[in-house]
Amino acid sequence: AQQAVQYALSFANMRGASVEVMYGVAPDYMVSADLPTPSINVTQKRLEVGEEIIEDFVKLGKSVAGKAAKNVVVTIANTKIGNPVNTIKEEAEEKLMDLIILGTNANNDLIDKVFGTFALNMMNAASCPVLIVPKEANLQPPTKVLYAAALTKDDYRSFHQVTDVLAGFQPKYHSLHINTGKTPVITLQEFSA
């Protein structure tokens, strides 16, 4: 998540945008209806701990990002309790966000394999573009971008959204098209937007 904050700050600086950092807590559910109090207490404690560390988290992100975060306005949203995907989706839609940036730790445990990762679920639910920043991501501005798609009408529209978002970086784009018809064809093309 720290890498995602730093990337968001760099992006915002390049685009003259602001950043809103949100901390969400999934509620702890108890199996027994007779014992709701421990569940509520655990969730509340996680919420309080999150509120205490989020400001330090943003300060650390700004110090690491350095010049790239100098003029970026950062707002810390109220912490939310609920399903993280739904909570972020609702927040982004309510505030008309242009981009969601998420960090991922790539644990790939059994739950992720069965139900899908948080990042994948967020990408499928979001109504705006989602940028996933791996834990070990290089924080340099993008100079080469791979756009992999089936090249449908929707893909052309989303490609234009991508080039708009990345315009300030002026990267070279590589379009990867894989046709899985009777005769598979792989096409790679390099161009500038």
N, C-alpha and C positions, 0 to 999 in steps of 0.2 A: 504494500500500500504506500510505503514511503516513496518508492520509485514513481508511482502514479501521481503523487502530489507534486514532486519535482517536475515531472513531464507536463502536468497541467499548468504549473506556473510558467514554464518555458513557452508553452503554447499560447497562454493568455498574454504574455509579454509581446510575443510576435504579432498577435492579432489585435492588441489593444483591448483585450477583454478582461473580465473579472473572473474570479474563481469562488465557487461556493463549496465548502467542505462539509460533508454530511457524515454523521456517525450513526449507524443503525444497529439495533440490538434485536436479534430474534428472541421471542419470548421462550422461556423454559417451561415446558409443559410437564405436569405431573400425571402419571398414569392413574392414580387414585383421586377421585373427586373429593375424598375426605381430607386431603392434605394440600389445599391450594396455597397456604401461606408460605411454605419454603420456596415454592416455585416463584411466587411474586417477589420474595426477598432476594432470590438469586438474580432475577432479571433486573430488579431495581439497583442492586449492587453493581452489576455489569454496566448499567446505564451511568451510574455515578462515576465509576472508574473511567469510563470513556470520556465523560465530560471533563474530567480532571486532566487527562493526557492530550486531548485533541489540540489544544492551543500550543502545547510544547511540540507536538507533531508538526504543526504548520510552521512554527518558528524554525524548527530543524530543516524542514523542506526549503524554506526561504533562504536559510544560510547556506545550504548545500547548492541550491540553484544559483546563488550569487546574483550577478548582474541580470540574469534572465528573469529574476523575480522582483527586481528593484521597484518597478512602478506598478506592480500588479496589486489590485485591491482584492483582499481575501476576506470573505464572509464565512463565519462558522454558523451553519444552520443549527436549529434545535435538533437535539438527538431524538431519534424516533424508535418506538418499539413496534415491531411487526415483521411480516415476511420481508426480507431485504429486497428481493426483486420488485415486489409490488410497491414497497415504500419508496424506493428510488425512482421507479417509473412514475408514480403519482407526483412526487416532488418535481421531477424534471418536466412533466407536462404542466403542472400548476404554475411553474415559474418560467415556462417557455424556454427551457435550456436548449442550446444548439448542439451540445456534445456532452456525452457522459464518458469520463475517463475512470477506468477501474484498474486496480492492481490485482495481480494474481500470484499465488504462491506455488501453484502447480503441484499440489500434494498428490492428486490422482488416487485417492483412496477408494475403497469399495463403494462408498455412498456416491461419490462423484461418478463412478463408472455406471452405476445403476440409474441414478436420477439426473445425471448431467451436472456439469460444474456450474457454480454461481455465475461465472462470466458468460458461459454459453446461454444459460437461462435468461440473463439480463439482455444479451444481444437479441434473443428472440422476442422479448417483451417490449423493448424500448421503441419509442416512436421517433427517436433521433439517432444519429450515428453514435456508436460505442467504440471507444478506443481501449484496447486491453494492453496493459503494460506489465510484462513479466518481471518478476523479482530481480532478475539479473540483466535487465535491459540497459543498453547503452543510452545515456541521456544526451547524446549529440543530436543536433537538428537532422532530420531525415534528408539524405541526399539521393537515395535510391528507394523507390517504393514499388513493391510488387502488388499488382492488382489482379487477383485470380477470380475469374467469373465465367459463367456459361455464355455471357454476352447476349442476354435477353434485353428487352426494352427497359426493364427495371434495373438491370446492371448498368446500362448506359446512364440512366438517371443518377444512380448512386455513385458512379464514377465521377460525374460532374460535381456531386457534393464533396467527394473526397478531394478533388483538385481545388475546389473553393476553400476548403478547410486548410489545405496545405500550401496555398498560393504564396504565402510569405516566405516559405522555405525554398521555393523554386527547385524541387527535386526532379530527377529524371524518373520517368515512370516506365515500368515494365509490365506489360499486359500479358497475362498467362490465360490462354483459352484451351480447355480440354474438351474435345468433342468425344463423347463416349458412345457414339452410334455404332453401326455395323463395322465401320473401319475407323478405329480410334485415331484421332489427330490431336497433336499437341502443338500449339502455336505460341511463340514468345516474340513479342514486339517491344522495342524500346522507343520512347518518344518523350518530348517535353510538353507540358500543358500550355 
